[in-house]
Amino acid sequence: MRTDNQSFLGDPPRDFILLGISGRPWLELPLFVVLLVSYVLAMLGNIAIILVSRLDPQLHSPMYIFLSHLSFLDLCYTTTTVPQMLVNMGSSRKTISYGGCTVQYAVFHWLGCTECIVLAAMALDRYVAICEPLRYALIMHRPLCQQLVVVAWLSGFGNSLVQVVLTVQLPFCGRQVLNNFFCEVPAMIKLSCADTAVNDATLAVLVAFFVLVPLALILLSYSFIVRAVLRIQSSKGRHKAFGTCSSHLVVVSLFYLPAIYMYLQPPSNYSQEQGKFISLFYSIITPTLNPFIYTLRNKDVKAALRKLLARMWWLYRR
């Protein structure tokens, strides 16, 4: 028969204990309320964006095709992490099963890499719309948009598959306490008792590819956009052109800056406390803010939302 130590060395733990966002028990109730409100707002906002993008004929352009996929990604992001957090905050046993943990970080990385490429596709759409307006319909046709979306989802899945295969092979030697509020690959690597050089290097290379390459394409697109906008003689025309890009730039900043800080620093500099705050930002705060950023700064989306709400009110009154 195997001893307990041998079992720990050979088998993964059945459950992981999640320490959560804060080690102060008195903060759990306020955090629970904030997370619950954020989750409801994220659900309502992103569902509204998806509905108006699909139902309003004026929003069937490539820009809103990508926006609806971005909103779906944000919905999945928050649903991957927040319900588990809320359950743990309301329970004395703050655990997640090994299988549930694996699914959580697999889906989370899939969504994250997919969003990187979707944001790059949105920048390409803005570049063509501003720099090649006469050829916009010819270049950004629906089949191309669909192909870009498929590439985004499949490449994100491929990266997630690689990360899962490498991470599930790590031994944890009985270590069950995960200093985070959800399962994420950097935290899992930190928890392992084995040499994680291959995992660290693979994570750094793949994340660098999925973060830096799309970000470079976004910056290149906007360098051409800025040059084209500055050539516009009318100040009103320049303001309108920049206005169509400002929402996307804000969303890119909110997504990429925390991701770069989280994943592209040396493993020796990784701080679990800072990592929890950064993870909280891009897994909950950013998906909650995105629909409001696009709604508040986009007249077409606001008009479509008003029509949708008016239609729902009319149906309710009937």
ZANUFI-330282 format. One record per residue: x, y, z of N, C-alpha, C in turn. Coordinates in steps of 0.2 Angstrom, whole numbers, padded with zeros to 4 digits, always signed. Each point is the difference from the previous one (the first is absolute). Example, Ala and Ser with C-alpha at 12.3 -4.5 7.8 and 13.67 -1.06 7.14 Angstrom:
% residues 2
+0066-0028+0039-0004+0006+0000+0004+0006+0000/-0002+0005-0004+0004+0006+0001-0004+0005+0003/
% end
This chain:
% residues 318
+0004-0006+0000-0004+0006+0000+0004+0006+0000/-0002+0006-0003+0004+0006+0000-0001+0004+0006/+0005+0003+0002-0001+0005+0006-0003+0006-0002/-0002+0004+0004-0003+0006-0001+0004+0005-0004/+0007+0000+0002+0005+0004-0004+0000-0002-0007/+0000-0007-0001+0001-0002-0007-0006+0002-0004/-0006+0000+0003-0006+0002-0003+0000+0007-0002/+0003+0004+0005+0000+0007-0002+0005+0001-0006/+0005-0003+0000+0005+0001-0006-0003-0003-0006/-0004-0005+0000-0002-0003-0006-0007+0003-0003/-0004+0002+0005-0007+0002-0002-0001+0007+0001/-0004+0004-0004-0002+0006+0002-0004+0001+0005/-0001+0005+0004-0005+0001+0005-0007+0000-0002/-0004-0003+0003-0007+0000-0002-0003+0007+0000/+0002+0005+0004-0003+0006+0001+0006+0005+0001/-0002+0007-0002+0005+0005+0001-0004+0005+0005/+0004+0002+0005-0003+0006+0004+0002+0006-0003/-0005+0004-0001+0001+0007-0003+0000+0005+0006/+0005+0004+0000+0000+0005+0006-0004+0006-0001/-0002+0001-0007-0004+0006-0001+0004+0006-0002/-0004+0006+0000+0003+0006-0002+0004+0003+0006/-0003+0000+0006+0002+0003+0006+0000-0005+0006/+0005+0000+0004+0001-0004+0006-0004+0003+0006/-0003+0006-0001-0004+0003+0005-0008-0002+0000/-0002-0004+0005-0007-0003-0001-0005+0006+0000/+0001+0005+0003-0005+0006+0000-0001+0003-0006/+0004-0001-0005+0000+0002-0007-0005-0004-0004/-0001-0006+0002-0003-0005-0005-0007+0003-0002/-0004+0002+0005-0007+0002-0002+0000+0006-0004/+0004+0006+0001+0000+0005-0005+0003-0002-0007/+0005-0005+0000+0002-0003-0006-0005-0004-0004/-0004-0004+0004-0005-0004-0003-0005+0005-0003/-0002+0005+0003-0005+0005-0003+0003+0003-0007/+0006+0002+0001+0003+0004-0006+0001-0005-0006/+0002-0006+0002+0000-0005-0006-0006-0002-0003/-0005-0001+0005-0007-0002-0003-0003+0006-0004/+0001+0006+0002-0003+0006-0004+0004+0000-0007/+0007-0001+0001+0004+0000-0007-0002-0005-0004/-0001-0006+0002-0002-0006-0004-0007+0001-0003/-0005+0003+0003-0006+0002-0003+0000+0005-0005/+0004+0005+0001+0001+0005-0005+0004-0002-0006/+0005-0005+0001+0004-0002-0005-0005-0005-0005/-0004-0004+0004-0005-0004-0004-0005+0004-0004/-0003+0005+0003-0005+0004-0003+0003+0004-0006/+0006+0004+0002+0003+0004-0005+0002-0004-0006/+0003-0006+0001+0003-0004-0006-0006-0003-0004/-0005-0002+0004-0006-0003-0004-0003+0005-0004/-0001+0006+0003-0003+0005-0004+0004+0002-0007/+0007+0000+0001+0004+0001-0006-0001-0005-0005/+0000-0006+0002-0001-0006-0005-0007+0001-0003/-0005+0001+0004-0007+0000-0003-0001+0006-0005/+0003+0006+0002-0001+0005-0005+0004-0001-0006/+0006-0003+0000+0004-0001-0005-0003-0005-0005/-0004-0005+0003-0003-0005-0004-0007+0002-0003/-0003+0004+0004-0007+0002-0002-0001+0006-0004/+0004+0005+0001+0000+0006-0004+0003+0000-0007/-0003+0001-0005+0003-0001-0007+0006+0005-0001/-0001+0006+0003+0005+0005+0000+0007-0002+0003/+0000-0005+0004+0006-0002+0004+0002-0007-0003/-0001-0001-0006+0003-0007-0003+0006+0001-0004/+0004+0006+0002+0006+0001-0004+0006-0004+0004/+0006-0001-0003+0005-0004+0003+0002+0003+0007/+0000+0006+0001+0001+0003+0007-0004-0003+0005/-0006-0001-0001-0005-0003+0005+0000-0007+0000/+0002-0003-0005+0001-0008+0000+0006-0001+0005/+0005+0003-0001+0006-0001+0005-0002+0002+0007/-0004+0006+0001-0002+0002+0006-0005-0005+0004/-0004-0003-0004-0004-0005+0003+0004-0006+0003/+0005-0002-0004+0004-0005+0002+0004+0002+0006/+0002+0006+0001+0004+0003+0005-0005-0001+0007/-0006+0002-0001-0005+0000+0005-0001-0007+0003/+0000-0005-0005-0001-0007+0002+0006-0003+0004/+0006+0003-0003+0006-0002+0004+0000+0002+0007/-0002+0007+0001-0001+0003+0007-0005-0004+0004/-0006-0002-0003-0005-0004+0004+0004-0006+0002/+0003-0004-0004+0003-0006+0002+0006+0001+0005/+0003+0005-0001+0006+0002+0005-0003+0000+0007/-0005+0005+0001-0003+0001+0007-0003-0007+0003/-0004-0003-0005-0003-0007+0002+0005-0005+0002/+0006+0000-0003+0005-0005+0002+0003+0001+0007/+0000+0006+0003+0003+0001+0006-0005+0003+0006/-0005+0004-0002-0003+0004+0005-0005-0005+0004/-0004-0004-0003-0005-0005+0004+0004-0004+0005/+0006-0003-0002+0004-0004+0005+0002+0005+0006/+0002+0006-0002+0002+0004+0006-0006+0002+0004/-0005+0001-0002-0006+0002+0004-0002-0006+0004/+0000-0006-0003-0001-0006+0004+0004-0001+0006/+0007+0001-0001+0005-0001+0005-0001+0006+0005/-0001+0006-0002-0001+0005+0005-0006-0001+0005/-0005-0004-0002-0006-0002+0004+0001-0006+0003/+0006-0003+0000+0001-0007+0003+0006+0000+0004/+0000-0004+0005+0006-0001+0005+0005-0004-0003/-0002-0004-0005+0005-0004-0004+0002+0003-0007/+0005+0003+0000+0002+0004-0007+0004-0004-0004/-0003-0005-0004+0004-0005-0003-0003+0000-0008/+0004-0003-0004-0002-0002-0007+0003-0007-0001/-0003-0004-0004+0002-0006-0001+0006+0000-0005/+0004-0005-0001+0006+0000-0004-0002+0000-0007/-0006-0003-0002-0003+0000-0007-0003+0007-0001/-0003+0003+0005-0003+0006-0001+0005+0006-0001/+0006-0001+0003+0005+0004+0000+0004+0000-0007/+0000-0006-0003+0003-0001-0006-0004+0003-0006/-0007-0001+0001-0004+0003-0005+0000+0007+0000/+0001+0003+0006-0001+0007+0001+0006+0004-0003/+0006-0003+0001+0006+0004-0003+0001-0002-0007/-0003-0006-0003+0000-0001-0007-0005+0005-0003/-0006+0001+0002-0004+0004-0003+0002+0007+0000/+0003+0002+0006+0002+0007+0001+0006+0002-0005/+0004-0005-0001+0006+0002-0005-0003+0000-0007/-0005-0005-0002-0003+0000-0006-0003+0007-0002/-0004+0002+0005-0003+0007-0001+0004+0005-0001/+0006+0000+0005+0004+0006-0001+0004+0001-0006/+0003-0006-0003+0003+0000-0006-0004+0002-0006/-0007-0003+0000-0004+0002-0005-0002+0007+0000/-0001+0003+0006-0001+0008+0000+0006+0004-0002/+0006-0002+0001+0006+0003-0003-0001+0001-0008/-0002-0006-0003-0001+0001-0007-0006+0003-0003/-0005+0000+0004-0006+0003-0002+0001+0008+0001/+0004+0002+0005+0001+0007+0000+0005+0003-0005/+0004-0005-0003+0004+0002-0006-0004+0000-0006/-0005-0004-0001-0004+0000-0005-0004+0006+0000/-0003+0003+0006-0003+0006+0000+0004+0006-0002/+0007+0000+0002+0004+0005-0003+0001+0000-0007/+0000-0006-0003+0001-0001-0007-0007+0003-0004/-0005-0001+0003-0007+0003-0002+0000+0007+0000/+0003+0003+0005+0000+0008+0001+0005+0003-0005/+0006-0004-0001+0005+0002-0005-0003+0001-0007/-0004-0006-0002-0003+0000-0007-0005+0005+0000/-0004+0001+0005-0006+0005+0000+0003+0007-0001/+0005+0002+0003+0003+0007+0000+0005+0001-0006/+0004-0005-0001+0006+0001-0005-0002-0002-0007/-0005-0005-0001-0003-0002-0006-0007+0000+0000/-0003+0006+0001-0008+0000+0000-0003-0003-0006/+0002+0002-0006-0003-0002-0006+0000-0007-0001/+0005-0004+0003+0001-0007-0001-0002-0004+0006/-0003+0003+0005-0002-0003+0006-0004-0006-0001/-0006+0001-0004-0005-0006-0001+0004-0005-0004/+0004+0001-0004+0004-0005-0004+0005-0004+0004/+0003+0004+0004+0005-0004+0004-0003-0003+0006/-0004+0003+0004-0002-0002+0007-0007-0004-0002/+0000-0005-0004-0007-0003-0001-0001-0005+0005/-0006-0002+0000-0002-0005+0006+0004-0006+0000/+0001-0004-0006+0004-0006+0001+0007+0001+0003/+0003+0006-0001+0007+0001+0003-0001+0001+0007/-0005+0004+0002-0001+0001+0008-0001-0007+0003/-0004-0004-0003-0002-0007+0003+0007-0004+0000/+0004+0001-0005+0006-0004+0000+0005+0003+0006/+0000+0006+0001+0004+0003+0005-0002-0002+0007/-0007-0001+0001-0003-0002+0006+0002-0007+0001/+0000-0004-0005+0001-0007+0001+0008-0001+0002/+0004+0003-0004+0007+0000+0002+0001+0002+0007/-0003+0005+0003+0001+0002+0006-0002-0005+0005/-0006-0003-0001-0002-0005+0005+0004-0007+0000/+0002-0002-0006+0004-0006-0001+0007+0001+0003/+0003+0006-0002+0007+0001+0003+0000+0001+0007/-0005+0003+0003-0001+0000+0008-0001-0007+0003/-0003-0004-0004-0001-0007+0003+0006-0004-0001/+0004+0001-0005+0007-0003-0001+0004+0002+0006/+0001+0006+0002+0004+0002+0005-0002-0003+0007/-0007+0001+0001-0003-0003+0006+0002-0008+0001/+0000-0003-0006+0001-0007+0000+0007-0002+0002/+0005+0004-0002+0007-0001+0001+0001+0002+0008/-0003+0005+0002+0001+0002+0007-0003-0006+0005/-0006-0002-0002-0003-0006+0004+0004-0006+0000/+0003-0002-0005+0004-0006-0001+0006+0001+0005/+0003+0005-0001+0006+0001+0005-0001+0001+0007/-0006+0003+0002-0001+0002+0007-0003-0006+0003/-0004-0005-0003-0003-0006+0003+0006-0005+0002/+0006+0001-0003+0005-0005+0001+0004+0003+0006/-0001+0006+0003+0004+0002+0006-0002-0004+0006/+0005-0002+0004-0002-0003+0007-0001+0006+0005/-0004-0001+0005-0002+0005+0005+0003-0002+0007/+0001-0007+0000+0003-0002+0006-0004+0001+0006/-0007+0000+0000-0004+0001+0005-0002+0007+0001/+0003+0005-0003-0001+0007+0000-0007+0001-0002/-0005+0003+0004-0007+0001-0002-0002+0007+0000/+0004+0005+0004-0002+0007+0001+0002+0004-0006/-0005+0003-0004+0002+0004-0005-0002+0007+0001/+0006+0004+0001-0001+0007+0002-0003+0004-0006/-0006-0001-0001-0004+0004-0006-0007-0001+0001/-0004+0003-0004-0007+0000+0001-0003-0005-0005/+0004-0002-0005-0002-0005-0005+0006-0003-0003/+0000-0005-0004+0005-0004-0002+0003+0003-0007/+0006+0002+0001+0004+0003-0006+0007-0003-0001/+0002-0001-0006+0006-0004-0001+0006+0003+0004/+0001+0007+0000+0006+0002+0004+0000-0002+0007/-0006+0000+0003-0001-0002+0007+0001-0008+0001/-0002-0003-0005+0001-0008+0000+0007-0002+0000/+0004+0004-0005+0007-0002-0001+0003+0002+0007/-0001+0006+0003+0003+0002+0006-0002-0005+0006/-0005-0004+0000-0002-0005+0005+0004-0006-0001/+0002-0002-0006+0003-0006-0001+0007-0001+0004/+0002-0006+0002+0006-0002+0003+0005-0002-0004/-0001+0000-0007+0005-0003-0005+0003+0006-0003/+0005-0002-0005+0004+0005-0004-0005+0003-0005/-0002+0006+0000-0005+0003-0005+0003+0004-0005/+0006-0001-0002+0004+0004-0005-0004-0001-0007/-0001-0006-0002-0004-0001-0006-0007+0004+0000/-0003-0001+0005-0007+0003+0001+0001+0008-0001/+0005+0003+0004+0001+0007+0000+0002+0002-0007/+0004-0003-0003+0003+0002-0007-0006-0001-0005/-0004-0005+0000-0005-0001-0005-0006+0005+0001/-0001+0001+0007-0005+0006+0001+0002+0006-0002/+0006+0002+0001+0003+0007-0002+0000+0000-0008/+0002-0005-0003+0000+0000-0008-0007+0001-0003/-0004-0004+0002-0007+0000-0002-0004+0006+0001/+0001+0002+0006-0003+0007+0002+0003+0005-0003/+0006+0000-0001+0003+0006-0004-0002+0000-0007/-0001-0006-0003-0003+0000-0007-0007+0003+0000/-0004-0003+0005-0007+0002-0001-0001+0007+0003/+0004+0003+0004-0001+0007+0002+0004+0005-0004/+0006-0001-0001+0005+0005-0004-0002+0000-0007/-0001-0006-0004-0001+0001-0007-0007+0003-0001/-0005-0001+0003-0006+0004-0001+0000+0007+0002/+0004+0001+0005+0001+0007+0003+0004+0004-0005/+0005-0003-0003+0004+0003-0005-0004+0002-0006/-0005-0005-0002-0004+0002-0006-0005+0005+0002/-0003+0000+0006-0004+0006+0002+0004+0007+0000/+0006+0000+0002+0003+0006+0000+0002+0002-0007/+0002-0005-0004+0001+0002-0007-0006+0003-0004/-0006-0003+0002-0006+0002-0003-0001+0007+0002/+0001+0002+0006-0002+0006+0003+0005+0005-0003/+0006-0002-0001+0005+0005-0003-0002+0002-0007/-0003-0004-0004-0002+0002-0006-0007+0004+0001/-0004-0002+0004-0006+0004+0002+0001+0007+0002/+0005+0001+0004+0001+0007+0003+0003+0004-0006/+0004-0003-0004+0003+0004-0006-0005+0001-0005/-0005-0004-0001-0006+0001-0005-0004+0006+0003/-0002-0001+0007-0004+0005+0003+0003+0007+0000/+0006+0001+0001+0003+0006+0000+0000+0004-0006/-0001-0004-0006+0000+0003-0006-0007+0003-0002/-0005-0002+0004-0007+0003-0001+0000+0007+0002/-0003+0004-0005+0000+0007+0001-0004+0003+0006/-0006-0003+0000-0006+0002+0005+0002-0003+0007/-0001+0005+0005+0001-0002+0007-0006-0005+0002/-0006+0001-0003-0005-0004+0001+0001-0007-0002/+0003-0001-0006+0001-0006-0003+0006-0004+0004/+0005+0004+0002+0005-0003+0004-0003-0003+0007/-0004+0004+0003-0004-0002+0006-0004-0006-0001/-0004+0000-0005-0004-0006-0002+0004-0006-0001/+0006+0000-0004+0004-0005-0001+0003-0003+0006/+0003+0004+0004+0003-0002+0007-0005-0003+0004/-0007+0003+0000-0005-0003+0004-0002-0007-0001/+0001-0002-0006-0002-0007-0002+0006-0005+0003/+0005+0003+0001+0006-0004+0003+0001+0000+0007/-0002+0005+0003+0001+0001+0007-0002-0005+0005/-0006-0003-0001-0003-0005+0004+0005-0006+0000/+0002-0002-0007+0004-0006-0001+0007+0001+0004/+0003+0006-0001+0006+0001+0004+0000+0000+0007/-0006+0002+0003-0001-0001+0007+0000-0007+0002/-0004-0004-0003-0001-0007+0001+0007-0004-0001/+0004+0002-0005+0006-0003-0001+0005+0001+0006/+0000+0007+0002+0004+0001+0006-0002-0003+0006/-0006-0001+0002-0003-0003+0006+0002-0008-0001/+0000-0003-0006+0001-0007+0000+0008-0001+0000/+0004+0003-0005+0007-0001-0001+0004+0002+0006/-0001+0005+0003+0005+0002+0005+0000-0004+0006/-0005-0002+0003+0000-0006+0005+0003-0006-0002/-0002-0002-0006+0003-0007-0003+0007+0000-0001/+0003+0006-0002+0007+0000-0001+0004+0000+0007/-0003+0004+0004+0003+0000+0007+0000-0007+0003/-0006-0004-0001-0001-0006+0004+0004-0006-0003/+0001+0000-0007+0002-0006-0003+0007+0001-0003/+0003+0006-0001+0006+0002-0004+0005+0002+0005/+0000-0001+0006+0005+0001+0005+0004-0006+0002/+0006+0000+0002+0003-0006+0002-0003-0003+0006/+0000-0007+0000-0003-0004+0005+0002+0002+0007/+0007+0002+0001+0002+0002+0006-0003+0006+0003/-0002+0005-0005-0004+0006+0003-0007-0001+0001/-0003-0006-0001-0007-0001+0001-0002+0001+0007/-0004+0004+0001-0003+0001+0007-0007-0002+0000/-0002-0005+0005-0007-0003+0000-0005+0005+0002/+0002+0005+0004-0005+0005+0002-0001+0005-0005/+0005+0002-0004-0001+0004-0006-0004-0003-0005/+0002-0007-0001-0003-0004-0005-0008+0000+0001/-0002-0001+0006-0007+0000+0002-0003+0006-0002/+0003+0006+0001-0004+0006-0002+0000+0001-0007/+0005-0002-0004+0000+0001-0007-0005-0005-0003/+0000-0006+0002-0005-0005-0002-0007+0002+0001/-0001+0004+0006-0007+0002+0001-0002+0006-0005/+0005+0004-0002-0001+0005-0004-0002-0002-0007/+0004-0005-0003-0002-0002-0007-0005-0005-0001/-0001-0004+0006-0005-0005+0000-0007+0002+0002/-0001+0006+0003-0006+0002+0003-0002+0007-0002/+0005+0005+0001-0001+0007-0001+0000+0002-0007/+0004-0003-0004+0000+0002-0007-0006-0003-0004/-0002-0006+0001-0006-0002-0003-0006+0003+0002/+0000+0003+0006-0006+0004+0002+0000+0007-0003/+0006+0003-0001+0000+0007-0003-0001+0000-0007/+0003-0005-0004+0000+0000-0007-0007+0002-0003/-0006-0003+0002-0006+0002-0004-0002+0007+0002/+0002+0002+0006-0002+0007+0001+0005+0005-0004/+0006-0002-0001+0005+0004-0004-0003+0001-0007/-0002-0006-0003-0003+0000-0007-0006+0004+0000/-0005-0001+0005-0006+0003+0000+0000+0008+0001/+0004+0002+0004+0000+0007+0002+0003+0004-0006/+0005-0003-0003+0003+0004-0005-0002-0002-0008/-0005-0003+0000-0002-0002-0007-0008+0001-0001/-0001+0005-0004-0007+0002-0002-0004-0005-0003/+0003-0004-0004-0004-0006-0003-0002-0005+0005/+0004-0002+0004-0002-0005+0005-0005+0003+0005/+0001+0006+0002-0005+0004+0005-0007+0000-0004/+0000+0002-0006-0007+0000-0004-0003-0007+0000/+0005-0005-0002-0003-0007+0000-0002-0003+0007/+0003+0002+0005-0002-0002+0007-0007+0003+0001/-0001+0007-0001-0006+0003+0001-0006-0003-0004/+0001-0002-0006-0005-0003-0004-0001-0007+0003/+0005-0004+0002-0001-0006+0003-0004+0000+0007/+0001+0005+0004-0003+0001+0006-0008+0002-0001/-0001+0004-0005-0006+0003-0002-0004-0006-0002/+0003-0005-0004-0004-0006-0003-0002-0004+0006/+0005-0001+0004-0001-0005+0006-0006+0003+0005/+0000+0007+0001-0005+0003+0003-0007-0001-0003/+0000+0001-0006-0006-0001-0004-0003-0007+0000/+0004-0005+0000-0002-0007+0001-0002-0001+0007/+0003+0003+0005-0002-0001+0006-0007+0003+0002/-0001+0006-0003-0007+0003+0001-0005-0003-0003/+0001-0004-0006-0005-0004-0003-0003-0006+0004/
% end
